[in-house]
Amino acid sequence: MNNIKRIILSLIFSFLGFAGFSQTRETQAMKNITGVQMGILNVGIYEELGITNDFVLRGDFMFNSALWGGSFYPKTGFALYPTIGITPKYYYNFNRRLAKGKNIHNNSANYIAVDFSYTPNWFIISNEKNIEVSNFIRIIPSYGIRRNFAQNFNYEAKFGLGYGKNLDTRESSTVLQLGISIGYDF
């Protein structure tokens, strides 16, 4: 009976020590963040799911836009079309930001990511008729920063260079990614 008490007490203290350590770790990615973001040519909703302390998986549904006009067109046109994305992100500087007394709330840090996105030809919102987009996939390694302000607002900037493929014509291309957006986390 004495051995059982020691084992139980050892397990309890081990668990308490582990729980205490895990609760004092302030340098980890937020477990779940849902928000909306608006960039120069896009708007959408996203979810970041914390996988480990520094690694998250972001899923998003965005509406990208296209604009055209000038002397070759009878009027200025616009189109909104959907894009679905999944992006693994590695936030690499939580500890350094925390040591400098900087904010890490809602994953406010620098990151390295690989953007996987698909643009389907499901529907288009446009002021022109008979407009279509090509089914297109992109795989883009990228570098970005995410910062918070005013509690739940954020801004994000990212850039990358990757691979794109038009699934309708089977043409491949190099894709440049330059993104600046502002958002709100719920």
C-alpha positions as CSV (number, residue, x, y, z in Angstrom):
1,M,0.0,0.0,0.0
2,N,2.9,2.3,0.8
3,N,4.3,1.9,-2.7
4,I,1.0,2.7,-4.3
5,K,0.8,6.0,-2.4
6,R,4.3,6.9,-3.5
7,I,3.5,6.1,-7.1
8,I,0.3,8.1,-7.0
9,L,2.0,11.1,-5.3
10,S,4.8,10.9,-7.8
11,L,2.4,10.9,-10.7
12,I,0.4,13.8,-9.2
13,F,3.5,16.0,-8.6
14,S,4.9,15.1,-12.1
15,F,1.6,16.1,-13.6
16,L,1.4,19.3,-11.6
17,G,5.0,20.2,-12.7
18,F,4.1,19.5,-16.3
19,A,0.9,21.5,-16.1
20,G,2.7,24.4,-14.4
21,F,5.4,24.4,-17.1
22,S,2.9,24.3,-19.9
23,Q,0.9,27.2,-18.4
24,T,3.9,29.4,-18.0
25,R,5.0,29.0,-21.6
26,E,4.0,32.4,-23.1
27,T,6.0,32.0,-26.2
28,Q,3.6,29.7,-28.1
29,A,1.4,30.2,-31.1
30,M,-2.3,30.9,-30.3
31,K,-4.3,27.6,-30.5
32,N,-7.0,29.0,-32.7
33,I,-7.5,32.4,-34.4
34,T,-10.4,33.1,-36.6
35,G,-10.4,36.4,-38.4
36,V,-11.1,38.5,-41.5
37,Q,-8.5,40.2,-43.7
38,M,-8.6,42.7,-46.5
39,G,-5.7,43.3,-48.8
40,I,-5.2,45.6,-51.8
41,L,-7.0,43.2,-54.2
42,N,-8.6,40.6,-51.9
43,V,-10.9,40.1,-48.9
44,G,-11.7,36.9,-46.9
45,I,-11.9,34.9,-43.8
46,Y,-9.2,32.6,-42.2
47,E,-8.6,30.3,-39.4
48,E,-5.1,29.6,-37.8
49,L,-4.9,26.3,-35.9
50,G,-2.0,25.9,-33.5
51,I,-0.3,22.6,-34.1
52,T,2.8,23.1,-31.9
53,N,4.3,26.1,-30.0
54,D,5.6,27.7,-33.1
55,F,3.8,25.9,-36.0
56,V,0.2,26.7,-37.2
57,L,-1.9,25.6,-40.1
58,R,-3.9,28.4,-41.7
59,G,-6.9,27.8,-43.9
60,D,-8.6,30.6,-45.8
61,F,-11.4,31.4,-48.2
62,M,-10.6,34.6,-50.1
63,F,-12.3,36.7,-52.8
64,N,-9.6,38.0,-55.2
65,S,-10.3,40.8,-57.6
66,A,-9.4,41.7,-61.1
67,L,-9.7,45.1,-62.7
68,W,-9.4,46.1,-66.3
69,G,-10.0,49.2,-68.4
70,G,-8.4,51.7,-70.7
71,S,-8.7,52.6,-74.4
72,F,-9.0,48.9,-75.5
73,Y,-12.2,48.3,-73.4
74,P,-15.6,50.0,-73.7
75,K,-15.8,50.4,-69.9
76,T,-13.8,49.6,-66.8
77,G,-14.5,46.1,-65.6
78,F,-14.1,44.3,-62.3
79,A,-14.5,40.7,-61.1
80,L,-14.4,38.9,-57.8
81,Y,-13.6,35.2,-57.7
82,P,-12.9,32.7,-54.9
83,T,-9.6,31.2,-53.8
84,I,-9.1,28.5,-51.2
85,G,-5.8,28.2,-49.4
86,I,-4.0,26.1,-46.9
87,T,-0.8,27.4,-45.5
88,P,1.6,25.8,-42.9
89,K,3.3,28.6,-41.0
90,Y,6.4,28.5,-38.8
91,Y,6.6,31.5,-36.4
92,Y,10.3,31.6,-35.5
93,N,10.8,34.6,-33.2
94,F,8.3,34.4,-30.4
95,N,11.1,34.1,-27.8
96,R,13.1,37.0,-29.1
97,R,10.1,39.3,-29.3
98,L,9.1,38.3,-25.8
99,A,12.6,38.9,-24.5
100,K,12.6,42.4,-26.0
101,G,9.2,43.1,-24.3
102,K,7.3,43.1,-27.6
103,N,3.8,42.0,-28.2
104,I,3.2,38.4,-29.3
105,H,-0.6,38.4,-28.9
106,N,-2.5,36.6,-31.7
107,N,0.7,35.3,-33.3
108,S,2.4,38.7,-33.7
109,A,5.7,37.5,-35.1
110,N,7.7,36.7,-38.2
111,Y,7.1,33.5,-40.1
112,I,8.2,31.3,-42.9
113,A,5.3,29.6,-44.8
114,V,4.4,27.6,-47.9
115,D,1.1,28.8,-49.5
116,F,-1.0,26.1,-51.2
117,S,-3.9,27.7,-53.0
118,Y,-6.6,26.8,-55.6
119,T,-8.6,29.1,-57.7
120,P,-11.7,27.3,-58.9
121,N,-14.0,28.4,-61.8
122,W,-17.1,28.1,-59.5
123,F,-18.6,31.6,-59.9
124,I,-17.6,35.1,-60.6
125,I,-19.1,38.4,-59.4
126,S,-18.6,40.9,-62.2
127,N,-20.1,43.9,-64.0
128,E,-19.4,42.0,-67.3
129,K,-21.1,38.9,-68.6
130,N,-19.5,35.7,-69.7
131,I,-16.3,36.2,-67.6
132,E,-14.5,33.1,-66.5
133,V,-11.3,32.4,-64.5
134,S,-9.0,29.4,-65.1
135,N,-8.7,26.7,-62.6
136,F,-5.3,27.5,-61.1
137,I,-3.1,26.1,-58.3
138,R,-0.2,27.8,-56.6
139,I,2.6,26.6,-54.3
140,I,4.6,29.5,-53.0
141,P,7.3,29.4,-50.3
142,S,7.0,32.8,-48.5
143,Y,8.3,35.0,-45.7
144,G,6.0,37.3,-43.7
145,I,5.4,39.4,-40.7
146,R,2.3,39.7,-38.6
147,R,1.7,42.4,-36.1
148,N,-1.2,43.4,-33.8
149,F,-2.5,46.8,-32.8
150,A,-5.6,47.9,-30.9
151,Q,-6.1,44.5,-29.2
152,N,-7.7,42.4,-32.0
153,F,-6.6,44.2,-35.2
154,N,-3.6,43.0,-37.2
155,Y,-1.6,43.8,-40.3
156,E,0.4,41.3,-42.3
157,A,2.9,41.6,-45.1
158,K,4.4,38.7,-47.0
159,F,6.4,37.9,-50.1
160,G,7.4,34.8,-52.0
161,L,8.2,33.3,-55.3
162,G,6.8,29.9,-56.4
163,Y,5.1,27.7,-58.9
164,G,1.7,28.1,-60.5
165,K,-0.2,25.8,-62.9
166,N,-3.3,26.6,-65.0
167,L,-5.3,23.3,-64.8
168,D,-7.3,24.1,-67.9
169,T,-4.4,24.7,-70.3
170,R,-1.8,22.8,-68.4
171,E,0.6,25.8,-68.6
172,S,3.0,26.3,-65.7
173,S,4.5,29.6,-64.6
174,T,6.5,31.3,-61.9
175,V,4.3,33.1,-59.5
176,L,5.3,36.2,-57.5
177,Q,3.5,36.8,-54.2
178,L,3.4,40.3,-52.7
179,G,0.7,40.8,-50.0
180,I,-0.2,43.5,-47.6
181,S,-3.4,43.1,-45.6
182,I,-5.2,44.5,-42.5
183,G,-7.5,42.3,-40.5
184,Y,-9.5,41.7,-37.4
185,D,-9.3,38.6,-35.1
186,F,-12.5,37.4,-33.4
